[in-house]
Amino acid sequence: MNVYGTLNYSTTDFDSQSSTENILCDLQRTASSNMLTTLNYTEPTSRRLLQPPTDGSSGPPTDGSSGPPTDGSSGPTDGSAPSGGDSSGGSVSSMDTMSGIAITGGAIFNGLAGGNVDAIESELDTMDACLAHASPTGQQHYHGLTPCAQSSASMTSSTVKPGYCYDTTVDCVSNGHVWSRQGWTDTSNYGGVFGIARDGHVIYGPYNASGELWGCDDHDVCNGFFLPDQSYAYAATATFPYIVGCWGPAPAQEYGLTCSNSSCSNSQYTYAAYTDATTSDASQGGSAASGTTTESTTTTTDDSSSSGALYALGVSAVALFTSVLF
């Protein structure tokens, strides 16, 4: 979907450090309720349930099967655990902190850990050499770019598990952002596609349009940017929020953050999309009222374009992935 000329947040949502932190330092900011409503995002409901045992025991089946219901029914339709069954793992898995899916198939979470602190700064020593680790509920995920998305990276393998970040020969823990770019040697086309965000927009690699590492003036406060064809995408940066800090489009970031030592501030974003945009669905993304700018840019979505095709692919991929994983 083409969102050029539209803002999900206004400049007043980020007009002070406290207001900026209220958005970017909120672990739940990537909840789907904060997306543009015009995206018509829907999320599949999936529960992993253990059916009740058939031998009268209180535990789950011991033969590895899930076992059919014993009452002739097809099982509950409200998502609850079957009567007598074990509901562990059967609750709805929250996706509020999930930003998207990497081309490796791994989940991408936002840049925050519990306590609303920078996840890479506070948890890097818990990650493996692919810069991934598991959530408390067992979902393996990244918080930023991974070298294992590139086959040329030394730790990438289809048969051998990566070691811990702190066990690597190069000091992964002290140079996590440098480590994450191993294998990302092609600086053209933004370094290539890294993944798909939950809102359907493409996530690109670590380089801007000039083939240089992303600067704070290359993207908006949510970590998004517009391509020459006016399609919106997210950047994989070495600065917090790393992938998706909020659902864009959004204005520039003017204030630093206390939840991260790697945030942008004082950037001067000059894309016409932000100069001329009208804030839309501000109640979805922030608290500001719409119409805070003076000019609206109207564009026509061309679903036959490559960006439209990638958007449709992204929505389908997210739905498929989450219905299986969650």
C-alpha positions in Angstrom: 0.0 0.0 0.0 1.3 3.4 -0.9 1.4 5.7 2.1 3.4 8.5 0.5 2.0 11.9 1.7 0.7 10.4 4.9 2.0 10.5 8.5 1.1 8.1 11.2 2.5 10.6 13.7 2.8 14.4 13.7 5.8 16.5 14.7 4.0 17.4 17.9 4.2 13.7 19.0 7.9 14.2 19.1 8.3 17.8 20.2 10.1 17.0 23.5 12.3 14.4 24.9 9.6 13.1 27.1 7.1 12.8 24.3 9.7 11.1 22.1 10.5 8.6 24.9 6.8 8.0 25.4 6.7 6.5 22.0 10.2 5.0 21.2 10.8 3.7 24.7 7.5 1.9 24.9 7.9 -1.9 24.5 4.3 -2.1 23.2 4.7 0.6 20.6 4.8 -1.9 17.8 1.4 -3.3 18.7 -0.9 -3.5 15.7 -3.3 -1.1 17.3 -0.7 1.6 16.6 -0.6 1.0 12.8 -2.3 3.1 10.2 -5.9 1.9 10.1 -5.9 2.3 6.4 -3.5 -0.7 6.2 -6.4 -2.9 7.3 -4.0 -5.1 9.2 -5.5 -8.4 10.5 -3.7 -10.9 12.7 -4.5 -14.6 12.6 -5.4 -16.2 16.0 -3.4 -19.3 16.7 -3.0 -21.4 19.8 -0.8 -24.3 20.4 -2.8 -26.7 22.5 -2.2 -30.1 24.1 -5.3 -32.3 23.8 -6.3 -34.3 26.9 -4.8 -37.8 27.3 -6.9 -40.8 26.6 -5.5 -43.1 29.3 -7.0 -41.2 32.2 -3.7 -39.7 33.3 -3.4 -36.0 34.1 -0.4 -35.3 31.8 -0.2 -34.9 28.0 0.1 -37.8 25.7 3.4 -39.7 26.0 3.6 -40.9 22.4 4.3 -37.5 20.9 0.9 -37.1 19.4 -1.6 -34.4 20.3 -4.5 -36.9 20.5 -8.0 -36.1 19.2 -10.8 -35.0 21.6 -12.4 -38.0 23.3 -16.0 -36.6 23.3 -16.4 -36.8 19.5 -16.2 -33.0 19.1 -13.6 -31.3 17.0 -12.3 -29.4 20.0 -13.1 -26.0 21.4 -13.8 -23.1 19.0 -13.1 -20.3 21.4 -9.4 -20.9 21.7 -9.5 -22.3 25.2 -7.8 -25.5 26.2 -9.9 -28.7 25.9 -11.5 -29.9 29.1 -9.0 -31.9 31.1 -6.2 -30.9 28.9 -3.0 -29.0 29.6 -3.3 -25.4 28.6 0.5 -24.7 28.8 1.5 -23.0 25.6 -2.2 -22.6 24.7 -2.6 -18.9 25.4 -2.6 -16.4 22.7 1.0 -15.5 21.8 1.4 -11.7 21.9 2.9 -10.2 18.8 3.0 -6.7 20.1 6.8 -6.6 20.3 7.3 -8.3 16.9 8.4 -6.0 14.1 8.6 -8.5 11.2 10.2 -11.5 9.7 13.8 -11.8 8.4 14.7 -13.6 5.2 16.2 -16.3 7.4 12.7 -17.1 8.7 13.5 -15.7 12.1 11.3 -13.3 13.9 12.4 -9.7 14.3 11.4 -8.0 17.5 11.6 -4.3 18.2 14.7 -2.8 19.8 13.5 -3.0 23.4 13.8 -5.5 26.2 11.7 -5.8 29.3 11.9 -2.7 31.4 11.8 -0.6 28.2 15.6 -0.6 27.8 17.7 -1.1 24.7 17.7 -4.9 24.0 21.0 -5.0 22.1 22.8 -2.9 24.7 21.4 -4.9 27.7 21.1 -8.4 26.3 23.9 -8.8 23.7 25.7 -11.2 26.0 22.7 -13.6 25.9 22.7 -13.7 22.1 24.3 -16.2 19.7 26.7 -15.4 16.9 23.7 -14.7 14.7 22.7 -12.0 17.2 19.5 -14.0 18.1 18.1 -15.3 21.3 14.9 -16.8 22.7 12.1 -14.9 24.4 10.8 -16.1 27.8 8.1 -18.0 25.9 10.6 -19.6 23.5 10.4 -17.6 20.3 13.9 -17.2 18.7 14.3 -13.7 17.4 16.5 -10.8 16.4 16.4 -7.2 17.6 18.4 -5.9 14.7 20.4 -6.9 11.6 22.0 -10.4 11.6 25.1 -11.6 9.7 23.4 -14.9 9.3 21.1 -13.5 6.6 24.2 -13.6 4.3 25.6 -16.9 3.2 29.1 -15.4 3.0 29.3 -14.7 6.7 31.6 -17.0 8.6 29.0 -18.1 11.1 26.3 -18.9 8.6 25.6 -22.6 8.3 22.6 -24.8 7.5 24.0 -27.7 9.6 25.9 -26.2 12.6 24.4 -24.1 15.3 26.0 -20.7 15.9 28.0 -20.4 19.1 27.4 -17.7 21.7 28.2 -14.2 20.8 30.7 -14.0 23.7 32.5 -17.1 22.5 33.3 -15.7 19.0 36.9 -15.0 17.9 35.9 -11.5 17.1 34.6 -9.6 20.1 30.9 -9.8 19.1 29.8 -8.4 22.5 31.9 -5.3 22.2 31.3 -4.7 18.5 27.8 -6.0 18.0 26.8 -3.5 15.3 30.0 -4.1 13.3 29.5 -7.9 13.8 26.0 -7.7 12.5 27.2 -6.4 9.1 29.4 -9.3 8.3 28.5 -10.6 4.9 26.6 -7.5 4.0 29.2 -6.5 1.4 27.0 -5.4 -1.4 26.2 -1.7 -0.8 23.8 -1.3 -3.7 20.0 -1.4 -3.3 20.3 -0.6 0.4 22.3 -3.7 0.9 19.4 -5.9 -0.2 16.2 -7.0 1.5 16.5 -8.1 5.1 12.9 -8.9 5.8 9.3 -7.9 5.8 7.7 -5.7 8.6 4.4 -6.7 10.1 2.7 -3.7 8.4 3.8 -5.1 5.0 6.7 -2.8 4.2 10.1 -4.1 3.2 13.0 -4.0 5.6 16.3 -3.2 3.9 19.9 -3.8 4.8 22.5 -1.5 6.4 23.2 1.0 3.6 21.4 4.1 2.4 20.8 5.1 -1.2 24.5 6.3 -1.5 25.8 2.9 -0.4 26.9 4.3 3.0 25.8 3.3 6.4 22.5 4.8 7.4 22.7 8.2 9.0 20.1 9.7 11.3 19.1 12.1 8.6 18.4 9.3 6.2 15.3 7.9 7.9 12.4 9.1 10.1 11.9 8.6 13.9 10.3 5.2 13.3 13.4 4.1 11.2 11.5 4.3 7.9 12.2 6.0 4.7 10.7 6.5 1.2 12.3 5.0 -1.9 12.5 6.8 -5.2 9.2 5.2 -6.3 7.6 6.7 -3.2 7.1 3.3 -1.5 7.8 3.2 2.2 10.3 0.9 3.8 12.3 0.4 7.0 16.1 0.5 7.4 18.3 -1.8 9.4 20.5 0.7 11.2 23.2 0.7 13.9 21.3 3.3 15.8 18.3 2.6 18.0 15.5 1.5 17.3 17.5 -0.6 14.8 14.6 -1.9 12.7 11.1 -0.6 13.6 10.7 1.8 16.5 7.1 2.6 15.7 4.8 2.2 12.7 5.6 4.9 10.1 5.6 7.1 8.3 6.7 9.7 10.8 8.7 12.9 11.1 12.4 13.3 12.0 13.8 12.6 15.4 14.9 15.7 17.2 15.5 14.4 20.7 17.8 11.7 22.2 16.6 8.9 24.5 17.4 7.7 28.0 16.4 4.1 27.1 19.3 3.7 24.7 22.8 5.1 24.3 22.6 4.6 20.5 19.7 6.8 19.6 19.5 9.6 17.0 18.8 13.2 17.8 18.8 16.5 16.0 18.3 15.0 12.5 17.0 17.2 9.8 14.8 15.0 7.6 14.1 16.8 4.3 12.0 14.4 2.3 9.0 16.2 0.7 6.8 13.4 1.9 7.3 14.8 5.4 7.2 18.5 4.5 3.9 18.1 2.6 2.2 15.3 4.5 -1.0 15.3 6.4 -1.1 13.4 9.7 -3.6 10.6 9.2 -5.0 8.3 11.9 -3.1 10.0 14.6 -5.2 8.2 17.2 -3.7 5.0 15.9 -0.1 6.1 16.0 0.0 8.9 18.6 -2.0 11.5 20.4 -1.8 14.4 18.1 -4.7 15.6 16.1 -4.7 15.3 12.3 -4.1 18.2 10.0 -1.1 19.7 11.7 0.6 20.5 8.3 -0.8 22.6 5.5 -0.5 20.5 2.4 -1.6 17.0 1.5 0.0 15.0 -1.2 -2.4 12.6 -3.0 -0.9 9.6 -4.7 -2.3 6.6 -6.4 -1.4 3.1 -5.4 -0.2 0.9 -8.2 -0.5 -2.7 -7.1 1.2 -3.8 -10.3 4.5 -2.1 -9.3 7.3 -4.0 -7.6 6.6 -2.1 -4.3 3.0 -3.1 -4.4 3.9 -6.7 -5.1 6.4 -6.7 -2.2 3.8 -5.2 0.1 1.2 -7.9 -0.8 3.9 -10.6 -0.4 4.8 -9.1 3.0 1.3 -9.2 4.3 0.9 -12.8 3.1 4.2 -13.9 4.5 3.5 -12.4 7.9 0.1 -14.0 8.1 1.5 -17.4 7.1 4.5 -17.2 9.4 2.6 -16.1 12.5 -0.2 -18.8 12.0 2.6 -21.4 12.1 4.9 -20.0 14.7 2.2 -18.7 17.1 
